[in-house]
């Protein structure tokens, strides 16, 4: 069910893994995202300043901003899927007890 939720997003990248199944996690992708180093951030700052000043962006600049937004969205979908999987695993874990201890105000357990 976690995977089905990820496929509802048309921008989520679906890849076929070596077993023939379709995956959506970043570890299944062979393309590595660009590092967000100082030069990358400086470029985005300058583009954002141009855009805010009303200066029309060049096609290359527009593509760079669009790619960054898409990467952010993919990372958010992946993080949400991982969180949902972890929550599902925790809720079905056999380590949970049916009855938790109840403590009185003096610290003694019932």
C-alpha distances in whole Angstrom, upper triangle without the diagonal:
4,5,5,6,9,10,11,14,17,18,15,17,15,17,18,18,21,19,18,14,13,13,12,14,18,19,18,20,24,25,26,26,30,31,32,36,39,40,36,36,40,39,36,39,41,39,38,42,43,40,41,45,44,45,43,41,41,39,38,38,35,33,33,32,29,28,28,26,23,23,23,20,18,19,17,14,14,15,13,10,12,13,10,9,13,13,10,13,16,15,14,17,20,23,22,25,26,29,29,33,35,38,41,42,45,42,42,39,39
4,5,5,7,9,11,12,15,16,13,15,13,15,17,17,20,19,18,14,13,11,10,11,15,16,15,18,21,22,23,23,27,28,28,32,35,36,33,33,36,36,33,35,38,36,35,39,40,37,38,42,41,42,41,38,39,36,35,35,33,31,30,29,26,25,25,23,20,20,19,17,15,15,14,11,10,11,9,6,8,10,7,7,10,11,9,11,14,14,15,17,20,22,22,25,26,29,29,33,34,37,40,41,44,41,41,38,39
4,5,5,7,9,11,13,14,11,12,10,12,13,14,17,16,15,11,9,8,7,9,13,14,13,15,19,20,21,21,25,27,28,31,34,35,32,32,35,35,32,35,37,35,34,38,39,36,38,41,41,41,39,37,37,34,33,33,31,29,28,27,25,23,23,22,19,18,19,16,13,15,14,10,10,12,11,7,10,12,10,9,13,14,13,14,17,18,18,20,23,25,25,29,29,32,33,36,38,40,44,45,47,44,45,42,42
4,5,5,7,10,12,14,11,13,11,14,15,16,19,18,17,13,11,10,10,12,16,17,16,18,21,22,24,24,27,29,30,33,36,37,33,34,37,36,33,36,38,36,35,39,39,37,38,41,40,41,39,37,37,34,34,34,31,29,29,28,25,24,24,22,19,20,20,17,15,17,16,12,12,15,12,10,13,14,12,12,16,16,14,17,20,19,19,22,25,27,27,30,31,33,34,37,39,42,45,46,49,46,46,44,44
4,5,6,8,11,12,10,13,12,15,17,18,22,21,20,16,13,12,10,12,15,18,17,18,22,22,23,23,26,28,28,32,34,35,31,31,35,34,31,33,36,33,32,36,37,34,35,39,38,39,37,35,35,33,32,32,29,27,27,26,23,22,22,20,18,18,17,14,13,14,13,9,11,12,10,8,12,12,10,11,15,15,14,16,19,18,19,22,25,27,26,30,30,33,33,36,38,40,43,44,47,44,45,42,42
4,5,6,9,10,7,9,9,12,14,16,20,19,18,14,11,10,7,9,12,15,14,15,18,19,19,19,22,24,25,28,31,32,28,28,32,31,28,30,33,31,30,33,34,32,33,36,36,36,34,32,32,30,29,29,26,24,24,23,20,19,19,17,14,15,14,11,10,11,10,7,8,10,9,7,10,12,11,12,15,16,15,17,20,20,21,23,27,28,28,31,32,35,35,38,39,42,45,46,48,45,46,44,44
4,5,7,9,7,8,8,11,13,15,19,19,17,13,10,10,8,11,14,16,15,15,19,19,20,20,24,26,27,30,33,33,30,30,33,32,29,32,34,31,31,34,35,32,34,37,36,36,34,32,32,29,29,29,26,24,24,24,20,19,20,18,15,16,16,13,11,14,13,10,11,14,12,11,14,16,14,15,18,19,18,20,23,23,24,26,29,31,31,34,35,38,38,41,43,45,48,49,52,49,50,47,47
4,6,9,8,11,11,15,17,19,23,22,20,17,14,13,11,14,17,19,18,18,22,22,23,22,25,27,28,31,34,34,30,30,33,32,29,32,34,31,30,34,34,31,32,36,35,35,33,31,32,29,29,29,26,24,25,23,20,20,20,18,15,17,17,13,12,15,14,10,13,15,13,12,16,17,15,16,20,20,19,22,24,24,25,27,31,32,32,35,35,38,38,41,43,45,48,49,51,49,50,47,47
4,5,5,9,10,14,17,19,23,23,21,18,15,13,11,13,15,18,17,17,20,19,20,19,22,24,24,28,30,30,27,27,30,28,25,28,30,27,26,30,30,27,29,32,31,32,30,27,28,26,25,25,22,20,21,19,16,16,17,14,11,13,13,9,9,12,11,8,11,14,12,12,15,17,16,17,20,21,21,23,25,25,26,29,32,34,33,37,37,40,39,42,44,46,48,49,52,49,51,48,49
4,6,8,9,13,16,19,22,23,21,18,14,14,12,14,16,19,17,16,19,18,20,19,22,24,24,28,31,30,26,27,30,28,25,28,29,26,26,30,29,27,29,32,30,31,28,26,26,23,23,23,20,18,20,19,15,15,16,14,11,13,14,11,10,14,14,11,13,16,15,15,18,20,19,20,23,24,24,26,29,29,30,32,36,37,37,40,41,43,43,46,47,49,52,53,56,53,54,52,52
4,6,9,12,16,18,22,23,21,19,15,14,11,13,13,17,16,14,17,15,17,15,18,20,21,24,27,26,23,23,26,24,21,24,26,23,23,27,27,24,26,29,28,28,26,23,24,21,20,20,18,15,16,15,12,11,13,11,7,9,11,8,7,11,11,10,12,15,14,14,17,19,19,20,23,24,24,26,28,29,30,32,36,37,37,40,41,44,43,46,47,49,52,53,55,52,54,52,52
4,6,10,13,15,19,20,18,16,12,10,7,9,10,14,12,11,15,14,15,14,17,20,20,24,27,27,23,24,27,25,23,26,28,25,25,29,29,27,29,32,31,31,29,26,26,23,23,23,20,18,18,17,14,13,14,12,9,9,11,8,6,9,10,7,9,12,12,11,14,16,16,17,20,21,21,23,25,26,27,29,32,34,34,37,38,41,40,43,45,47,50,50,53,50,51,49,50
4,6,10,12,16,17,16,14,10,9,6,8,9,12,10,8,11,11,13,13,16,19,20,24,27,26,23,24,27,25,23,27,29,26,26,30,30,28,30,33,32,32,30,27,26,23,22,23,21,18,18,18,15,13,14,14,10,10,12,10,7,10,12,10,10,14,14,13,15,18,18,18,21,23,23,24,27,28,28,30,33,34,35,39,40,43,42,45,47,49,52,53,55,52,53,51,52
4,7,10,13,14,12,10,6,6,5,8,10,12,9,9,12,12,15,16,19,22,23,27,30,30,26,28,31,29,27,31,32,30,30,34,34,32,34,37,36,36,33,30,30,27,26,26,24,21,22,22,19,17,18,18,14,14,16,14,11,13,15,12,11,15,15,13,15,19,18,18,21,23,22,23,26,27,27,29,32,33,34,38,39,42,42,45,47,49,52,53,55,52,53,51,51
4,6,10,11,10,8,6,5,6,9,10,10,7,7,9,11,14,15,19,22,24,27,31,30,27,29,32,30,29,32,34,31,32,36,36,34,36,39,38,38,35,32,31,28,27,28,26,23,23,24,21,18,20,20,16,15,18,16,13,15,17,14,13,17,18,15,17,20,20,19,22,24,23,24,27,28,28,29,32,34,35,39,40,43,43,46,48,50,54,55,57,53,54,52,52
4,7,8,6,6,4,6,9,11,12,12,8,9,11,13,16,18,22,25,27,30,34,33,30,32,35,34,32,36,37,35,36,39,39,38,40,43,42,41,39,36,35,31,30,31,30,26,26,27,25,22,24,24,20,19,22,20,17,18,20,18,16,19,20,17,18,22,21,20,23,25,24,24,28,29,28,29,32,34,35,39,40,43,43,47,49,51,55,56,58,54,55,52,53
4,5,5,6,6,6,9,10,12,10,7,9,10,14,16,19,22,24,27,30,34,34,31,32,36,34,33,37,39,37,37,41,41,40,42,45,44,43,41,38,37,34,32,33,32,28,28,29,27,24,25,25,22,20,23,21,18,19,21,18,16,19,20,17,18,21,21,19,21,24,23,23,26,28,27,27,30,32,33,37,39,42,42,45,47,50,53,54,56,53,53,50,51
4,5,7,9,10,13,14,15,12,9,11,12,16,18,21,24,27,29,32,36,36,33,35,38,37,36,39,41,39,40,44,44,43,45,48,47,46,44,41,40,36,35,36,35,31,31,32,30,27,28,29,25,24,26,25,21,22,24,22,19,22,24,21,20,24,24,21,24,27,25,24,28,30,28,29,31,33,35,38,40,43,43,47,49,51,55,56,58,54,55,52,53
4,6,9,10,14,15,16,14,11,14,15,19,21,24,27,29,32,35,39,39,36,38,41,40,39,42,44,42,42,46,47,45,47,50,50,49,46,43,42,39,37,38,37,34,34,35,32,29,30,30,27,26,28,26,23,24,25,23,20,23,24,20,20,24,23,20,23,26,24,23,27,28,26,27,29,31,33,36,38,41,42,45,48,50,54,55,57,53,54,51,51
4,7,9,13,15,17,15,12,14,15,18,21,24,27,30,32,35,39,39,36,38,41,39,38,41,43,41,41,45,45,44,46,49,48,47,45,42,40,37,36,37,36,32,32,33,30,28,29,29,26,25,27,25,22,23,25,22,20,23,24,20,21,25,23,21,24,27,25,24,28,29,27,29,31,33,35,38,39,43,43,47,49,52,55,57,59,55,55,52,53
4,6,10,12,15,14,11,13,15,18,21,23,26,29,31,34,38,38,35,36,39,38,36,40,42,39,40,43,44,42,44,47,46,46,43,40,40,36,35,36,34,31,31,32,29,26,28,27,24,23,25,23,19,21,22,19,17,20,20,17,18,21,20,18,21,23,21,21,25,26,24,26,28,30,32,35,36,40,40,44,46,49,52,54,55,52,52,49,50
4,7,10,12,12,9,11,14,16,18,20,24,26,28,32,35,35,32,33,36,35,33,36,38,36,36,40,40,38,40,43,42,42,40,37,36,33,32,33,31,28,28,28,25,23,24,24,20,19,21,19,16,18,19,16,14,18,18,14,16,19,18,16,20,22,20,21,24,25,24,26,29,31,32,35,37,40,40,43,46,48,51,53,55,51,52,49,50
4,6,9,9,6,9,12,14,16,17,21,23,25,28,32,32,29,30,34,32,30,34,36,34,34,37,38,36,38,41,41,40,38,35,35,32,30,31,29,26,26,26,23,21,22,21,18,17,18,17,13,14,16,13,11,14,15,11,13,16,15,14,17,19,18,19,22,23,23,24,27,29,30,33,35,38,38,41,43,45,49,50,52,49,49,47,47
4,7,8,7,8,12,13,14,15,19,21,22,26,29,29,26,27,30,29,27,30,33,30,30,34,35,33,34,38,37,37,35,32,32,29,28,28,26,23,23,23,20,18,18,18,14,13,15,13,9,11,12,9,7,11,12,9,11,14,14,13,16,18,17,18,21,23,23,24,27,29,29,33,35,37,37,40,42,44,47,48,50,47,48,46,47
4,5,6,7,11,12,12,13,17,18,20,23,27,27,24,25,29,28,26,29,32,30,30,33,34,33,34,38,37,37,35,32,32,30,28,28,27,24,23,23,21,18,18,18,15,13,14,13,9,9,11,9,6,9,11,8,8,12,13,12,14,17,17,17,20,22,22,23,26,27,28,32,33,36,35,38,40,42,45,46,48,45,46,44,45
4,5,5,8,9,9,10,13,15,17,20,23,24,21,22,26,25,23,26,29,27,27,31,32,31,32,36,36,35,33,30,30,28,25,25,24,22,20,20,19,16,15,16,13,11,12,12,9,8,11,10,7,10,12,11,11,14,15,15,16,19,20,20,22,24,25,25,29,29,30,34,36,38,37,40,42,44,47,48,49,46,48,45,47
4,6,8,10,10,12,15,16,19,21,25,26,23,24,28,27,26,29,32,30,31,34,35,34,36,39,39,38,37,33,33,31,28,28,28,25,23,24,22,19,19,20,17,14,16,16,12,11,14,13,10,12,15,13,12,15,17,15,16,20,20,19,22,24,24,24,27,28,30,33,36,38,37,40,42,44,47,48,50,46,47,45,47
4,7,9,11,13,17,18,21,24,28,28,25,27,30,29,28,31,33,31,32,35,36,35,37,40,40,39,37,34,33,30,28,29,28,25,24,24,23,19,20,20,17,15,17,17,13,13,16,14,11,14,16,14,13,17,18,16,18,21,21,21,24,26,25,26,29,30,31,35,37,40,39,42,45,46,50,51,52,49,50,48,49
4,6,8,10,14,16,18,21,25,25,22,24,27,26,25,28,30,28,29,33,33,32,34,37,37,36,34,30,29,27,25,25,25,21,20,21,20,16,17,18,15,13,15,15,12,12,15,14,12,15,17,15,15,19,20,19,21,24,24,24,26,29,29,29,32,33,34,38,40,43,42,45,47,49,52,53,54,51,52,50,51
4,6,10,13,15,18,21,24,24,21,24,27,25,25,28,30,28,30,33,33,32,35,38,37,36,34,30,29,26,24,25,25,21,20,22,20,17,18,20,17,14,17,18,14,15,18,17,15,18,21,19,19,22,24,22,24,27,27,27,30,32,32,32,35,36,37,41,43,46,45,48,50,52,55,56,57,54,55,53,54
4,6,9,12,15,18,21,21,18,20,23,22,21,25,26,25,26,29,30,29,31,34,34,32,30,27,25,23,20,21,21,18,16,18,17,13,14,16,14,12,15,16,13,13,17,17,15,18,20,19,19,23,24,23,25,28,28,28,31,33,33,34,37,38,39,43,45,47,46,49,51,52,55,56,58,54,56,54,55
4,7,9,12,14,18,18,15,18,21,20,19,22,24,23,24,27,28,28,30,33,33,31,30,26,25,23,20,20,21,18,16,17,17,13,13,16,14,11,13,15,13,12,16,16,14,16,19,19,19,22,24,23,24,27,28,28,30,32,33,33,36,37,38,42,44,46,45,47,49,50,53,54,55,52,54,52,54
4,6,9,12,15,15,12,14,17,16,16,19,21,20,21,24,25,24,26,29,29,28,26,23,22,20,18,17,18,15,13,14,14,10,10,12,11,8,10,13,11,10,14,15,14,15,18,19,18,21,23,23,24,27,28,28,30,33,34,34,37,37,38,42,44,46,45,47,49,50,53,53,54,52,53,52,53
4,6,9,12,11,9,11,14,13,13,16,18,17,19,22,22,22,24,27,27,26,25,21,20,19,16,15,17,14,11,13,14,10,9,13,13,10,12,15,14,13,16,18,17,18,21,22,21,24,26,26,27,30,31,31,33,35,37,37,40,40,41,45,47,49,47,49,51,51,54,54,56,53,55,54,55
4,6,9,10,8,10,13,13,13,16,18,18,19,21,23,23,25,27,28,27,26,23,22,22,18,17,19,17,13,15,16,13,11,14,15,12,13,16,15,13,17,19,18,18,21,22,22,24,26,27,27,29,31,31,32,35,37,36,40,39,40,44,46,48,46,48,49,50,53,52,54,51,53,52,54
4,7,8,6,6,10,10,10,12,15,15,16,18,20,20,22,24,25,24,24,21,21,21,18,16,17,16,13,13,15,13,10,13,14,11,12,15,15,14,16,19,18,18,21,23,22,24,27,27,27,29,32,32,33,35,37,37,40,40,40,44,46,48,46,47,49,49,52,51,53,50,52,51,53
4,6,5,6,9,10,11,12,15,16,17,18,20,21,23,25,26,25,25,22,22,22,19,17,19,18,15,15,18,16,13,16,18,15,15,19,19,17,20,23,22,21,25,26,25,27,30,30,30,32,35,35,36,38,40,40,43,42,43,46,49,50,48,49,50,51,53,52,54,51,54,53,55
4,5,5,6,9,10,10,12,14,15,16,18,20,21,22,24,23,24,21,21,22,19,17,19,19,15,16,19,18,15,18,20,18,17,21,22,20,22,25,25,24,27,29,28,29,33,33,33,35,38,38,38,41,43,43,46,45,45,49,51,52,50,51,52,52,54,53,55,53,55,55,57
4,5,5,6,9,10,11,12,14,15,17,18,20,21,23,21,22,18,18,19,16,14,17,17,13,14,18,16,14,17,19,18,18,22,22,21,23,26,26,26,29,31,30,31,34,35,35,37,40,40,41,43,45,45,48,47,48,51,54,55,53,54,55,55,58,57,58,56,59,58,60
4,5,5,6,9,10,11,12,14,16,17,18,20,22,20,20,17,17,17,14,12,14,14,10,11,14,13,10,14,16,14,14,18,19,18,20,23,22,23,25,27,27,28,31,32,32,34,37,37,38,40,42,42,46,45,46,49,51,53,51,52,53,54,56,55,57,55,57,56,58
4,5,5,6,9,10,10,12,14,15,16,18,20,19,20,17,18,18,16,13,15,15,12,11,14,14,11,13,16,14,14,18,19,17,19,22,22,22,25,27,27,28,30,32,32,33,36,37,37,40,42,42,45,44,45,48,50,51,49,51,51,52,54,53,55,53,55,54,57
4,5,5,6,9,10,11,12,14,15,17,19,17,18,16,17,18,16,13,15,16,13,13,16,16,13,16,19,18,17,21,22,21,23,26,26,26,28,31,31,31,34,36,36,37,40,41,41,43,45,45,49,48,48,52,54,55,52,54,55,55,57,56,58,55,58,58,60
4,5,5,6,9,10,11,12,14,15,17,15,15,13,13,14,12,9,12,13,9,10,14,13,12,14,17,16,17,20,21,21,22,25,26,26,28,30,31,32,34,36,36,38,40,41,42,44,46,46,50,49,49,53,55,56,54,56,56,57,59,58,60,58,60,60,62
4,5,5,6,9,10,10,12,14,15,14,15,12,13,14,12,9,10,11,8,7,11,11,9,11,14,14,14,17,19,18,19,22,23,23,25,28,28,29,31,33,34,35,37,38,39,41,43,44,47,47,47,50,52,53,51,53,54,54,56,56,58,55,58,57,59
4,5,5,6,9,10,10,12,14,14,15,13,15,17,15,11,13,15,12,10,14,15,12,14,17,17,16,19,21,21,21,25,26,25,27,30,30,31,33,35,35,37,39,40,41,43,45,45,49,48,48,51,53,54,52,54,54,54,56,55,57,55,58,57,59
4,5,5,6,9,10,11,13,11,13,11,12,15,13,10,12,14,12,11,15,16,14,16,19,19,19,22,24,24,25,28,29,28,31,33,34,34,37,38,39,40,42,44,44,46,48,49,52,52,52,55,57,58,56,57,58,58,60,59,61,59,62,61,63
4,5,5,6,9,10,11,9,10,7,10,12,10,7,8,11,9,8,12,13,12,13,17,17,17,19,22,22,23,26,27,27,29,31,32,33,35,37,38,39,41,42,43,45,47,48,52,51,51,54,56,57,55,57,58,58,60,59,61,59,62,61,63
4,5,5,6,9,10,10,11,9,12,14,14,10,10,13,11,9,12,14,12,13,16,17,16,18,21,21,22,24,26,26,27,30,31,31,33,36,36,37,39,41,41,43,46,46,50,49,49,52,54,55,53,55,55,55,57,56,59,57,60,59,60
4,5,5,6,9,9,11,10,13,16,16,12,13,16,14,12,16,18,16,17,20,21,20,22,25,25,25,28,30,29,31,34,34,35,37,39,39,40,43,44,45,46,49,50,53,53,52,55,57,58,55,57,57,57,59,58,60,59,62,61,63
4,5,5,6,5,7,7,10,13,13,10,11,14,14,12,15,18,17,17,20,22,21,23,26,26,27,29,31,31,33,35,36,37,39,41,41,42,45,46,47,48,51,52,55,55,55,58,59,60,58,60,60,61,62,61,64,62,65,64,66
4,5,5,6,7,7,10,13,13,10,10,13,13,11,13,16,15,15,18,20,19,21,24,24,25,27,29,29,30,33,34,35,36,39,40,40,42,44,45,46,49,50,53,53,53,56,57,58,56,58,58,59,61,60,62,61,63,62,64
4,5,7,10,10,14,16,17,14,13,17,16,13,16,19,17,17,20,22,21,22,25,26,25,28,30,30,31,34,35,35,37,39,40,40,43,45,45,46,49,50,54,53,53,56,57,58,56,57,57,58,59,58,61,59,62,61,63
4,6,9,11,14,17,18,15,15,19,18,16,19,21,20,20,23,25,24,26,29,29,29,32,34,34,35,37,39,39,41,43,44,44,47,48,49,50,53,54,57,57,56,59,60,61,59,61,61,61,63,62,64,63,65,65,66
4,6,9,12,15,17,14,13,17,18,15,17,21,20,20,23,25,24,25,28,29,29,31,34,34,35,37,39,39,41,43,44,45,47,49,49,50,53,54,58,58,57,60,61,62,60,62,62,63,64,63,66,64,67,66,68
4,6,9,13,14,12,12,16,16,15,17,20,20,20,23,24,24,26,28,29,30,32,34,35,36,38,40,40,42,44,45,46,48,50,50,52,54,55,59,59,58,61,63,64,62,64,64,64,66,65,68,66,69,68,69
4,7,9,12,10,9,13,14,13,15,18,18,18,21,23,23,24,27,28,29,31,33,34,35,37,38,39,41,43,44,45,47,49,50,51,53,54,58,58,58,61,62,63,62,64,64,65,67,66,69,67,69,68,70
4,6,8,6,6,10,10,10,12,14,15,16,18,20,20,22,24,25,26,28,30,31,32,34,36,37,38,40,41,42,44,46,47,48,51,52,55,55,55,59,60,61,60,62,62,63,65,65,67,65,68,66,68
4,5,5,6,9,10,11,12,14,16,17,19,20,21,23,25,26,27,29,31,32,33,35,37,38,39,41,42,44,45,47,48,50,52,53,56,56,56,60,61,63,61,64,64,65,67,67,69,67,69,68,70
4,5,5,6,9,10,10,12,14,15,16,18,20,21,22,24,26,27,28,30,32,33,35,36,37,39,41,42,43,45,46,48,49,51,54,55,55,58,60,61,60,63,63,64,67,66,69,66,69,67,69
4,5,5,6,9,10,11,12,14,15,16,19,20,21,23,24,26,27,29,30,32,33,35,36,37,39,41,42,43,45,47,48,49,53,53,53,57,58,60,59,61,62,63,65,65,67,65,67,66,67
4,5,5,6,9,10,11,13,14,15,17,19,20,21,23,25,26,27,29,31,32,33,35,36,38,39,41,42,44,45,47,48,52,52,52,55,57,58,57,59,60,61,63,62,65,62,65,64,65
4,5,5,6,9,10,11,12,14,16,17,18,20,21,23,25,26,27,29,30,32,33,35,36,38,39,41,42,44,45,47,50,50,50,54,55,57,55,58,59,59,62,61,64,62,64,63,64
4,5,5,6,9,10,10,12,14,15,16,18,20,21,22,24,26,27,28,30,31,33,34,36,37,39,40,42,43,45,48,49,49,52,54,56,54,57,58,59,61,61,63,61,63,62,63
4,5,5,6,9,10,11,12,14,15,17,18,20,21,23,24,26,27,29,30,32,33,35,36,37,39,41,42,43,47,47,47,51,52,54,53,55,56,57,59,59,61,59,61,59,61
4,5,5,6,9,10,11,12,14,15,17,19,20,21,23,25,26,27,29,30,32,33,35,36,37,39,41,42,46,46,46,49,51,52,51,53,54,55,57,56,59,56,59,57,59
4,5,5,6,9,10,11,12,14,15,17,18,20,21,23,24,26,27,29,30,32,33,35,36,37,39,40,44,45,44,48,49,51,50,52,53,54,57,57,59,57,59,57,58
4,5,5,6,9,10,11,12,14,15,16,18,20,21,22,24,26,27,29,30,31,33,34,36,38,39,42,43,43,46,48,50,49,51,52,53,56,56,58,56,58,56,57
4,5,5,6,9,10,11,12,14,15,16,18,20,21,22,24,26,27,28,30,31,33,34,36,37,41,41,41,45,46,48,46,49,50,51,53,53,55,53,55,53,55
4,5,5,6,9,10,11,12,14,15,17,18,20,21,23,24,26,27,29,30,31,33,35,36,40,40,40,43,44,46,45,47,48,49,52,51,54,51,54,52,53
4,5,5,6,9,10,11,12,14,15,17,18,20,21,23,24,26,27,29,30,31,33,34,38,39,39,42,43,45,44,47,48,49,52,52,54,52,54,52,53
4,5,5,6,9,10,11,12,14,15,16,18,20,21,22,24,26,27,28,30,32,33,36,37,37,40,42,44,43,45,46,48,50,50,53,50,52,50,51
4,6,5,6,9,10,10,12,14,15,16,18,20,21,22,24,26,27,28,30,31,35,35,35,38,40,42,40,43,44,45,47,47,50,47,49,47,49
4,5,5,6,9,10,11,12,14,15,16,18,20,21,22,24,26,27,29,30,34,34,34,37,39,40,39,42,43,44,47,47,49,47,49,47,48
4,5,5,6,9,10,11,12,14,15,16,18,20,21,22,24,26,27,28,32,33,33,36,38,40,39,42,43,44,47,48,50,47,49,47,48
4,5,5,6,9,10,11,12,14,15,16,18,20,21,22,24,26,27,30,30,31,34,36,38,37,39,40,42,45,45,47,44,46,44,46
4,5,5,6,9,10,10,12,14,15,16,18,20,21,22,24,25,29,29,29,33,34,36,34,37,38,39,42,42,45,42,44,42,43
4,5,5,6,9,10,10,12,14,15,16,18,20,21,23,24,28,28,28,32,33,35,34,37,38,40,43,43,46,43,45,42,43
4,5,5,6,9,10,11,12,14,15,16,18,20,21,22,26,26,27,30,32,34,33,36,38,39,42,43,45,42,44,41,42
4,5,5,6,9,10,11,12,14,15,16,18,20,21,25,25,25,28,30,32,31,33,35,36,39,40,42,39,40,38,40
4,5,5,6,9,10,10,12,14,15,16,18,20,23,24,23,27,28,30,29,32,33,35,38,38,41,38,39,37,38
4,5,5,6,9,10,10,12,14,15,17,18,22,23,23,26,27,30,29,32,34,36,39,40,42,39,40,38,39
4,5,5,6,9,10,10,12,14,15,16,20,20,21,24,26,28,27,30,32,34,37,38,40,37,38,36,37
4,5,5,6,9,10,10,12,14,15,19,19,19,22,24,26,25,28,29,31,34,35,37,34,35,33,34
4,5,5,6,8,10,10,12,14,18,18,18,21,23,25,24,27,29,31,34,35,38,35,36,33,34
4,5,5,6,9,10,11,12,16,17,17,20,22,24,24,27,29,32,35,36,38,35,36,33,34
4,5,5,6,9,10,10,14,14,15,18,20,22,22,25,27,29,32,33,35,32,33,30,31
4,5,5,6,9,10,14,14,13,16,18,20,19,22,24,26,30,31,33,30,31,28,29
4,5,5,6,8,12,13,13,16,17,20,20,23,25,28,31,33,35,32,32,29,30
4,6,5,6,10,11,11,15,17,19,19,23,25,27,31,33,34,31,31,28,29
4,6,5,9,9,8,12,14,16,16,19,21,24,27,29,31,27,28,25,25
4,6,9,10,8,11,12,15,15,19,21,23,27,29,31,28,28,25,25
4,6,9,8,11,12,15,16,20,22,25,29,31,33,30,29,26,26
4,5,6,10,12,15,15,18,21,24,28,30,31,28,27,24,24
4,5,8,10,13,14,17,20,23,27,29,30,27,26,23,23
4,6,10,12,12,15,18,20,24,27,27,24,23,20,20
4,7,9,9,12,15,18,22,24,25,22,21,18,18
4,5,6,10,13,16,19,22,23,20,19,15,15
4,7,10,12,16,19,22,24,21,20,16,15
4,7,9,12,16,19,20,17,16,12,11
4,6,10,13,16,17,14,13,10,10
4,6,10,13,14,11,10,6,6
4,7,10,11,9,8,6,6
4,7,8,6,6,5,6
4,5,5,6,7,8
4,5,8,10,11
4,6,9,11
4,7,10
4,7
4
